[in-house]
Amino acid sequence: MSPLDKWIAVVVATLNPLTGRAIAIPLGAGMGLPAVWVCVVAGVSNFVLAAAIVLLIERVEHIGPVRRFIERKRGKRLARFVQGKGLGYAVVLGPLLLGTFTVILVFQALGADKKRMLVYSLLSAILLTPLIGWTSLQYKNVLEELVRSLGAVR
């Protein structure tokens, strides 16, 4: 696999809503890419897509069925939590549990402020990406062996 293919795999894994940084960074470390640059690429890719989702939702929330769904959910107790201090916790810690894009979609539907979502998404990228990168470096040998064994299976 060429170095360009490895970088493309990291970016695609970062942009995939099911995997995100939690898979992309260990994948890059397992393929032997420089950890600092993997973290930078994964963090930037993740934030750019998160910002695009936040801005896209702003455009789609005027569509009838989407607007009705949002209006039904905004009066709920969870929506009050989201609009309060819960937004910071959820956007910074939620990506570890649910994934960045899932958290953004749910919280936008519950009425979270778009500017706060962007700020917290940036904080998430700044805080979680190095943490995942550090963890990946600690287990780099295991990850490299895993990637090597997956390549041998094909």
C-alpha positions as CSV (number, residue, x, y, z in Angstrom):
1,M,0.0,0.0,0.0
2,S,1.5,3.3,-1.0
3,P,1.8,6.2,1.5
4,L,-0.9,8.1,-0.4
5,D,-3.3,5.2,0.0
6,K,-2.6,5.1,3.7
7,W,-3.4,8.8,4.1
8,I,-6.5,8.4,2.1
9,A,-7.6,5.5,4.3
10,V,-7.0,7.7,7.4
11,V,-9.1,10.5,6.0
12,V,-11.9,8.2,4.8
13,A,-12.0,6.5,8.2
14,T,-12.2,9.9,9.9
15,L,-15.0,11.1,7.7
16,N,-17.0,7.9,8.1
17,P,-19.7,8.5,10.7
18,L,-19.4,4.9,12.0
19,T,-15.7,5.0,12.6
20,G,-14.3,8.6,13.1
21,R,-11.1,9.5,14.8
22,A,-11.3,6.6,17.3
23,I,-10.6,4.2,14.4
24,A,-8.7,6.5,12.0
25,I,-5.9,7.4,14.3
26,P,-5.1,3.8,15.5
27,L,-5.4,2.7,11.8
28,G,-2.8,5.3,10.8
29,A,-0.5,4.4,13.7
30,G,-0.9,0.7,12.7
31,M,0.1,1.5,9.1
32,G,3.3,3.2,10.3
33,L,2.3,6.8,9.5
34,P,3.8,9.6,11.7
35,A,1.5,9.9,14.7
36,V,1.5,13.7,14.9
37,W,0.5,14.1,11.3
38,V,-2.2,11.4,11.6
39,C,-3.7,13.3,14.6
40,V,-3.5,16.6,12.7
41,V,-5.2,15.2,9.5
42,A,-7.8,13.3,11.5
43,G,-8.6,16.3,13.8
44,V,-8.9,18.7,10.9
45,S,-10.9,16.3,8.7
46,N,-13.3,15.6,11.6
47,F,-13.8,19.3,12.5
48,V,-14.3,20.3,8.8
49,L,-17.0,17.7,8.4
50,A,-18.6,18.5,11.8
51,A,-18.8,22.2,10.8
52,A,-20.3,21.3,7.4
53,I,-23.0,19.2,9.1
54,V,-23.8,22.0,11.5
55,L,-24.2,24.4,8.7
56,L,-26.1,21.9,6.5
57,I,-28.6,21.3,9.3
58,E,-29.3,25.0,9.4
59,R,-30.4,24.8,5.8
60,V,-32.5,21.6,6.2
61,E,-34.3,22.5,9.3
62,H,-36.7,24.7,7.3
63,I,-38.2,21.6,5.5
64,G,-41.6,20.8,6.8
65,P,-41.1,17.2,8.3
66,V,-37.7,18.1,9.7
67,R,-39.1,21.3,11.3
68,R,-42.0,19.4,12.9
69,F,-39.7,16.8,14.3
70,I,-37.4,19.5,15.8
71,E,-40.4,21.4,17.3
72,R,-41.7,18.2,18.9
73,K,-38.3,17.4,20.5
74,R,-37.3,20.9,21.7
75,G,-39.8,21.1,24.6
76,K,-38.5,17.8,26.2
77,R,-36.3,17.6,29.3
78,L,-33.4,16.4,27.3
79,A,-33.6,19.5,25.1
80,R,-33.3,21.7,28.2
81,F,-30.2,19.7,29.2
82,V,-28.7,20.1,25.7
83,Q,-29.3,23.9,25.7
84,G,-27.6,24.2,29.1
85,K,-24.3,22.8,30.4
86,G,-24.9,19.4,28.9
87,L,-23.9,20.5,25.4
88,G,-20.3,21.0,26.4
89,Y,-20.1,17.6,28.0
90,A,-21.9,15.8,25.2
91,V,-19.9,17.3,22.3
92,V,-16.5,16.9,24.1
93,L,-17.2,13.4,25.5
94,G,-20.0,12.2,23.3
95,P,-17.8,11.4,20.3
96,L,-16.1,8.7,22.4
97,L,-19.4,7.0,23.0
98,L,-21.6,7.8,20.0
99,G,-19.4,9.4,17.4
100,T,-19.0,13.1,16.5
101,F,-21.6,13.2,13.7
102,T,-24.3,11.3,15.7
103,V,-23.9,13.8,18.6
104,I,-24.1,16.8,16.3
105,L,-27.2,15.5,14.5
106,V,-29.0,14.7,17.7
107,F,-28.1,17.9,19.5
108,Q,-28.9,20.1,16.5
109,A,-32.3,18.4,16.3
110,L,-32.8,19.2,20.0
111,G,-32.1,22.9,19.4
112,A,-28.5,23.4,20.3
113,D,-27.0,26.7,19.4
114,K,-25.0,26.4,16.2
115,K,-22.1,28.6,17.2
116,R,-21.7,26.7,20.5
117,M,-21.8,23.4,18.5
118,L,-19.0,24.6,16.3
119,V,-16.9,25.8,19.3
120,Y,-17.5,22.5,21.2
121,S,-16.7,20.5,18.1
122,L,-13.4,22.4,17.8
123,L,-12.7,21.7,21.5
124,S,-13.5,18.0,20.9
125,A,-11.1,17.9,18.0
126,I,-8.4,19.6,20.1
127,L,-8.8,17.5,23.2
128,L,-9.8,14.1,22.0
129,T,-7.5,13.8,18.9
130,P,-4.2,14.0,20.9
131,L,-5.7,11.6,23.5
132,I,-6.5,9.0,20.9
133,G,-3.2,9.6,19.3
134,W,-1.3,9.1,22.5
135,T,-3.2,5.9,23.2
136,S,-2.5,4.7,19.7
137,L,1.2,5.3,20.2
138,Q,1.2,3.3,23.4
139,Y,-0.2,0.3,21.5
140,K,1.5,0.9,18.2
141,N,3.1,-2.5,18.1
142,V,-0.2,-4.2,18.6
143,L,-1.9,-2.0,16.0
144,E,0.9,-2.7,13.5
145,E,0.6,-6.4,14.0
146,L,-3.2,-6.2,13.6
147,V,-2.9,-4.3,10.4
148,R,-0.3,-6.7,9.1
149,S,-2.5,-9.7,10.0
150,L,-5.5,-8.2,8.3
151,G,-3.4,-7.6,5.2
152,A,-2.4,-11.3,5.3
153,V,-6.0,-12.5,5.4
154,R,-6.8,-11.1,2.0
